[in-house]
Amino acid sequence: MRIRRAILEDAEQIAKVHVDSWRTTYKNIIPQAFLDGLSYSKRIPLWEMNLSRPENYVLVAENEHSQIVGFADTSKRAENVHPNSLDLTSIYLLEEYQGQGIGRALLQELFAYYKSQKVEKVFVEVLADNKTKYFYEAFGAKHLRDIEIKIAGKLLKESIYVWNLREDRMT
């Protein structure tokens, strides 16, 4: 497994991982019609834009065949008003690659980046019904609060977690 910084040419493979992982991760959480409506072709321009923004830091995980099987993205959300902070905006792996330490490797690379940038706080938002919240908790993220969001007409609870990097250490 290889972790590296994403480049613009990775947009198509990242889009595929994004769509495929949403369909498995959010099955029975987000309405199925919404998940069925996701498309690679609509996600490619989104990832081309994300990869073109200098303030975004995107990592990919490649398998032994140089195929992207996971990615992580960090930037600062518009609503984040905290100085010296960033948001872990996404981390996704294809289902068949989960549980192999790839998510941990991506997260460790992100934390090395945060350290190099002197980031003091990192926020991550995760649907409360998504088991990934336990992954973040295992790495020291502290539950901050819950909010309600709507996806495809369904009201969902989203949990916001934070790492205080001046105080916490990632496990």
MARTORFI-21660 format. One line per 10 residues: their letters; for each residue x negated, y, z of N, C-alpha, C, CB. Coordinates in pm, whole numbers, always signed. Atoms other than C-alpha are relative to their C-alpha. Glycine has a CB too. Layout:
a = X,Y,Z,X,Y,Z,X,Y,Z,X,Y,Z ~ ...
***
This chain:
mrirrailed = -85,-118,+0,+0,+0,+0,-89,+123,+0,+97,+0,+123 ~ +76,-124,+11,-128,+342,-91,+92,+118,+28,-67,+14,-140 ~ -73,-124,-28,-6,+675,+52,-80,+112,-65,+20,+24,+156 ~ +68,-113,+64,-85,+986,-153,+97,+115,-14,-58,-40,-138 ~ -84,-117,+25,+40,+1335,-220,+68,-17,-135,-84,+133,+3 ~ -78,+12,+124,+313,+1339,-485,-40,+106,-100,+150,+9,+30 ~ +23,-94,+109,+265,+1506,-821,+129,+9,-82,-121,-44,-89 ~ -122,-25,+79,+525,+1641,-1065,+43,-123,-80,-23,+118,-93 ~ -32,+118,+81,+503,+1326,-1278,+65,-112,+81,-125,-53,-65 ~ -64,+100,-86,+636,+1126,-980,+150,+21,+14,-65,+0,+137
aeqiakvhvd = -141,-37,-23,+979,+1293,-995,+96,-112,-36,+35,+125,-80 ~ -94,+105,+44,+1148,+1010,-1186,+1,-118,+98,-36,-49,-141 ~ +6,+114,-93,+1026,+734,-953,+53,+39,+138,-144,-51,+12 ~ -53,-46,-129,+1103,+941,-642,+153,+6,-7,-58,+140,+38 ~ -146,-7,+17,+1455,+1004,-775,+64,-139,+10,+36,+65,-136 ~ -52,+138,-6,+1506,+629,-817,+0,-52,+143,-83,-93,-90 ~ +6,+43,-140,+1391,+556,-462,+105,+75,+81,-142,+24,+60 ~ -97,-82,-72,+1609,+842,-335,+141,-57,-16,-5,+146,-51 ~ -135,+51,+26,+1926,+710,-499,+17,-141,+57,+29,-1,-151 ~ -12,+139,-46,+1861,+342,-425,+0,-10,+152,-113,-84,-57
swrttyknii = +4,+7,-146,+1773,+405,-61,+124,+62,+63,-126,+70,+51 ~ -126,-55,-50,+2078,+626,-8,+110,-105,-7,+41,+126,-80 ~ -106,+101,+17,+2298,+346,-141,-8,-110,+104,-6,-60,-139 ~ +12,+105,-103,+2158,+96,+110,+5,+59,+140,-131,-78,-19 ~ +7,-60,-134,+2092,+327,+406,+137,+49,+47,-99,+116,+0 ~ -126,-64,-39,+2430,+500,+402,+125,-81,-34,+9,+134,-64 ~ -116,+88,+26,+2652,+206,+302,+78,-12,+131,-46,-143,-52 ~ -91,+5,-115,+2951,+204,+539,-13,+121,+94,-24,-127,+80 ~ +9,-125,-77,+2853,+552,+668,+59,+114,-84,-148,+31,+39 ~ -49,-100,+96,+2911,+778,+366,+97,-70,-95,-121,+68,-80
pqafldglsy = -96,+65,+90,+3211,+709,+138,-68,-66,-122,+103,+103,-48 ~ +61,+78,+107,+3122,+442,-119,+12,+68,-136,+64,-138,-7 ~ -17,-68,+128,+3262,+646,-408,-109,+105,-22,+139,+67,-8 ~ +108,-99,+9,+3007,+918,-331,-131,-70,-33,-13,+79,+133 ~ +124,+74,+24,+2723,+665,-318,-4,-56,-143,-15,-115,+101 ~ -8,+54,+137,+2840,+506,-644,-23,+110,-103,+135,-67,-23 ~ +14,-112,+93,+2838,+851,-805,-140,+59,-7,+95,+107,+38 ~ +138,-49,+6,+2471,+916,-730,-66,-51,-128,-81,-46,+126 ~ +66,+44,+124,+2255,+905,-1040,-145,+45,-2,+73,+55,-123 ~ +141,-33,+17,+1888,+900,-1121,-14,+129,-80,-76,-115,-69
skriplwemn = +15,-115,+90,+1936,+1155,-1398,+30,+133,+70,+91,-15,-121 ~ -29,-124,-74,+2084,+1409,-1154,-105,+29,+106,+138,-8,+66 ~ +102,-18,-105,+1811,+1353,-894,-135,+40,-58,-15,-128,+81 ~ +130,-32,+59,+1517,+1389,-1134,-25,+151,+0,-9,-54,-144 ~ +25,-145,-3,+1560,+1770,-1181,-18,+54,+143,+115,+74,-67 ~ +15,-40,-140,+1599,+1807,-802,-143,-26,+46,+101,-76,+90 ~ +136,+33,-42,+1267,+1631,-747,-105,+76,-80,-23,-149,-13 ~ +93,-86,+76,+1097,+1823,-1027,-9,+137,+66,+46,+14,-149 ~ -2,-129,-68,+1204,+2140,-848,-73,-10,+135,+146,+48,+20 ~ +64,+18,-131,+1099,+2008,-504,-152,-10,-13,+54,-124,+71
lsrpenyvlv = +144,+21,+18,+758,+1903,-634,-69,+125,-55,-24,-117,-94 ~ +56,-123,+55,+708,+2241,-803,-12,+110,+105,+86,+49,-115 ~ +2,-103,-106,+763,+2438,-482,-126,-18,+85,+128,-9,+89 ~ +125,+15,-75,+425,+2504,-317,+19,-20,+150,-87,+121,-22 ~ -24,+16,-144,+581,+2514,+30,+47,-141,+38,+103,+102,+46 ~ -38,+138,-28,+699,+2153,-2,-124,-87,+2,+101,-52,-105 ~ +109,+97,-9,+462,+1877,+102,+67,-136,-12,-84,+14,+134 ~ -66,+126,+29,+568,+1545,-49,-106,-110,-12,+85,+9,-131 ~ +85,+117,+7,+401,+1209,+2,+75,-115,-63,-52,-39,+139 ~ -61,+122,+53,+466,+884,-182,-78,-121,+51,+4,+2,-155
aenehsqivg = +60,+129,-31,+397,+523,-91,+12,-86,-125,+69,-69,+125 ~ +2,+85,+120,+294,+300,-380,-32,-144,+39,-103,+52,-104 ~ +33,+140,-21,+290,-78,-392,-124,-36,-82,+119,-91,-39 ~ +121,+44,+70,+8,-283,-546,+8,+16,-152,-27,-143,+33 ~ -20,-22,+144,+155,-219,-895,+13,+148,-33,+124,-76,-48 ~ -9,-147,+14,+141,+162,-848,+142,+49,-20,-85,+45,-116 ~ -141,-42,+4,+521,+178,-824,+33,+68,+133,+96,-122,-28 ~ -40,-71,-121,+663,+428,-577,+114,-76,+67,+42,+146,-32 ~ -100,+77,-75,+855,+242,-307,+53,+80,+119,-61,-132,+49 ~ -45,-85,-108,+897,+525,-58,-58,+139,-13,-37,-61,+135
fadtskraen = +51,-137,+3,+845,+895,-1,+40,+71,+128,+53,+76,-123 ~ -32,-89,-112,+846,+1163,+266,-18,+143,-49,-90,-30,+126 ~ -1,-138,+44,+913,+1533,+223,+11,+90,+123,+117,+27,-99 ~ -9,-97,-109,+852,+1823,+458,-9,+140,-56,-111,-24,+104 ~ +0,-142,+36,+921,+2193,+425,+68,+73,+114,+74,+25,-139 ~ -72,-76,-102,+1093,+2466,+621,+138,+33,-53,-77,+130,+40 ~ -138,-29,+40,+1471,+2477,+595,+30,+148,+24,+100,-90,+78 ~ -36,-142,-11,+1626,+2821,+549,+52,+34,+139,+104,+36,-106 ~ -58,-27,-132,+1809,+2791,+882,-99,-19,+115,+120,-89,+21 ~ +103,+18,-102,+1488,+2707,+1071,-68,+135,+26,-105,-109,-43
vhpnsldlts = +54,-132,-34,+1394,+3032,+1246,-117,-8,+99,+110,+87,+59 ~ +108,+19,-97,+1129,+2886,+1479,-136,+25,-66,+6,-141,+60 ~ +134,-21,+56,+777,+3016,+1419,-85,-127,+12,-71,+118,+71 ~ +92,+114,-2,+505,+2760,+1344,+72,-134,+4,-94,+11,+120 ~ -77,+125,+3,+760,+2490,+1267,+32,-39,-144,+130,+14,+83 ~ -44,+54,+128,+861,+2268,+977,+110,-101,+26,-118,-65,-78 ~ -104,+102,-6,+1137,+2020,+900,-46,-122,-78,+134,+54,-54 ~ +17,+124,+74,+1091,+1658,+807,+132,-18,-74,-35,-126,+95 ~ -127,-7,+73,+1351,+1682,+533,+44,-134,-57,-11,+100,-111 ~ -40,+133,+44,+1341,+1324,+409,-115,-98,+13,+50,+4,-143
iylleeyqgq = +92,+113,+5,+1172,+991,+448,+86,-121,-37,-77,-21,+138 ~ -79,+111,+50,+1308,+702,+246,-90,-107,-58,+100,+47,-106 ~ +68,+116,+56,+1192,+354,+153,+104,-90,-66,-80,-78,+109 ~ -87,+102,+57,+1342,+96,-77,+23,-106,+108,-61,-63,-130 ~ -38,+92,-107,+1522,-156,+143,-97,-117,+14,+140,-53,-26 ~ +88,+118,-6,+1290,-445,+52,-140,+32,+55,-13,-61,-137 ~ +129,-40,-54,+989,-245,+177,+9,+52,+144,-62,+107,-89 ~ -17,-47,-138,+1135,-146,+514,-51,-106,+97,+148,+33,+28 ~ +49,+92,-103,+991,-297,+830,-141,-52,-23,+93,-116,+10 ~ +136,+44,+31,+640,-329,+685,-107,+101,+42,-13,-27,-149
gigrallqel = +95,-100,-46,+478,-25,+847,-21,+116,-96,-130,-66,+26 ~ +17,-108,+99,+514,+200,+542,+55,+132,+53,+70,-38,-133 ~ -56,-122,-60,+740,+447,+721,-94,+58,+103,+136,-30,+64 ~ +98,-44,-101,+488,+463,+1004,-118,+68,-69,-49,-120,+85 ~ +115,-57,+72,+205,+529,+755,+36,+137,-59,-45,-96,-113 ~ -44,-129,+54,+404,+807,+586,+7,+104,+113,+138,-14,-71 ~ -15,-93,-112,+485,+964,+922,-136,+42,+55,+85,-64,+110 ~ +134,-34,-49,+122,+947,+1036,-69,+99,-93,-85,-126,+15 ~ +58,-96,+96,+12,+1124,+717,+65,+137,+13,+16,-52,-144 ~ -68,-128,-21,+275,+1391,+773,-53,+68,+126,+153,-20,+11
fayyksqkve = +48,-60,-124,+155,+1443,+1129,-143,+50,-14,+9,-100,+115 ~ +134,-52,+29,-203,+1481,+1004,+12,+134,-72,-82,-102,-86 ~ -26,-126,+71,-70,+1749,+768,+45,+108,+98,+106,-21,-111 ~ -50,-97,-97,+120,+1919,+1052,-116,+54,+86,+108,-63,+91 ~ +116,-41,-82,-198,+1925,+1261,-89,+97,-79,-81,-124,+45 ~ +87,-86,+83,-399,+2075,+972,+62,+138,-22,-27,-67,-135 ~ -71,-126,+21,-133,+2346,+933,+33,+71,+132,+128,-26,-77 ~ -23,-56,-134,-120,+2413,+1310,+150,+16,+31,-69,+136,+12 ~ -144,+3,-25,+253,+2331,+1318,+22,-39,+147,+73,-99,-97 ~ -27,+26,-141,+392,+2337,+1672,+128,-80,+24,+9,+129,+74
kvfvevladn = -125,+74,-14,+742,+2195,+1618,+40,-56,-135,+113,+91,+57 ~ -52,+63,+120,+891,+1955,+1366,+142,-48,+32,-92,-118,-50 ~ -139,+40,-16,+1266,+1908,+1331,+36,-105,-105,+94,+124,-11 ~ -53,+98,+95,+1444,+1616,+1168,+148,-18,+31,-78,-137,+7 ~ -143,+21,-13,+1814,+1572,+1105,+33,-138,-53,+82,+112,-76 ~ -34,+137,+38,+1961,+1223,+1088,+145,-27,+37,-96,-103,+68 ~ -138,+35,-33,+2316,+1096,+1069,+1,-89,+123,+71,-70,-121 ~ -3,+72,-127,+2409,+963,+1411,+22,-150,-19,+110,+57,+89 ~ -25,+142,+26,+2526,+632,+1260,-113,-68,-78,+130,-16,-77 ~ +114,+53,+76,+2195,+586,+1077,-103,-55,+99,-64,+111,-91
ktkyfyeafg = +94,+63,-93,+1965,+340,+1255,-140,+61,-7,-7,-149,-29 ~ +131,-65,+10,+1665,+547,+1138,-27,+89,+120,-8,+82,-128 ~ +22,-85,-117,+1719,+766,+1444,-86,-72,+102,+134,+41,+63 ~ +82,+77,-93,+1562,+485,+1647,-147,+1,-41,+51,-143,+10 ~ +136,-11,+52,+1254,+503,+1424,-62,+131,+50,-2,-6,-156 ~ +51,-129,-45,+1215,+873,+1505,-20,+2,+151,+96,+112,-42 ~ +11,+5,-145,+1279,+813,+1874,-123,-80,+42,+127,-61,+62 ~ +117,+83,-31,+1012,+540,+1878,-130,+76,-20,+0,-126,-88 ~ +118,-82,+25,+767,+799,+1748,+4,+132,+77,-13,+28,-147 ~ +6,-112,-93,+846,+1046,+2022,+92,+117,-28,-134,+49,+4
akhlrdieik = -94,-110,+25,+1116,+1264,+1867,+102,+6,+113,+70,-18,-137 ~ -96,-21,-108,+1344,+1413,+2131,+131,+54,-57,-58,+98,+107 ~ -132,-44,+44,+1717,+1450,+2076,+25,+143,+50,+112,-96,+51 ~ -23,-141,-32,+1801,+1820,+2066,+149,+29,+13,-62,+91,-107 ~ -144,-23,-3,+2170,+1834,+1977,+65,-73,-118,+31,+152,-6 ~ -79,+58,+108,+2446,+1698,+1755,+84,+110,-63,+90,-115,+52 ~ -88,-91,+73,+2638,+1887,+1490,+92,-85,-86,-81,+102,-87 ~ -89,+69,+93,+2923,+1795,+1259,-25,+54,-140,+149,+18,+41 ~ +15,-37,+140,+2875,+1794,+884,+103,-79,-80,-144,-28,-52 ~ -95,+68,+86,+3096,+1693,+596,-73,-45,-126,+121,+92,-35
iagkllkesi = +55,+55,+125,+2979,+1466,+313,+113,-74,-70,-123,-95,+28 ~ -105,+63,+81,+3222,+1367,+40,+135,+0,+74,-40,-144,-37 ~ -127,-12,-69,+3512,+1487,+253,+7,-71,+134,+106,-50,-86 ~ +0,+73,-127,+3414,+1272,+552,-79,+80,+104,-61,-142,-18 ~ +65,-69,-109,+3331,+1439,+882,-95,-97,+69,+105,+57,+100 ~ +103,+85,-59,+3005,+1296,+1020,-75,+74,+109,-97,-49,-108 ~ +83,-59,-104,+2796,+1353,+1327,-145,-14,-43,+26,-69,+140 ~ +141,-1,+32,+2438,+1453,+1261,-78,+38,+125,-31,+98,-118 ~ +84,-27,-116,+2172,+1441,+1530,-126,+73,-45,-37,-132,+75 ~ +122,-76,+28,+1887,+1690,+1534,-101,-36,+107,+27,+155,-3
yvwnlredrm = +110,+38,-87,+1559,+1576,+1681,-115,+98,-19,-46,-145,-27 ~ +116,-88,+9,+1238,+1767,+1752,-122,-70,+59,+27,+134,+72 ~ +130,+33,-58,+874,+1691,+1808,-62,+134,+41,-94,-80,-102 ~ +74,-117,-46,+699,+1957,+2019,-147,-42,-3,+45,+48,+146 ~ +134,+53,+23,+351,+1896,+1887,-104,+52,+98,-43,+33,-139 ~ +92,-49,-103,+181,+2107,+2152,+11,-84,+126,+28,+148,+33 ~ -23,+79,-121,+333,+1882,+2418,+0,-150,-27,+131,+40,+63 ~ -20,+142,+29,+413,+1550,+2250,-115,-56,-82,+132,-20,-75 ~ +91,+72,+90,+199,+1293,+2083,+82,-106,-67,-124,-61,+77 ~ -70,+105,+73,+331,+1069,+1813,-57,-134,+45,-13,+19,-155
t = +44,+131,-45,+315,+709,+1934,-63,-79,-111,+116,-78,+57
***
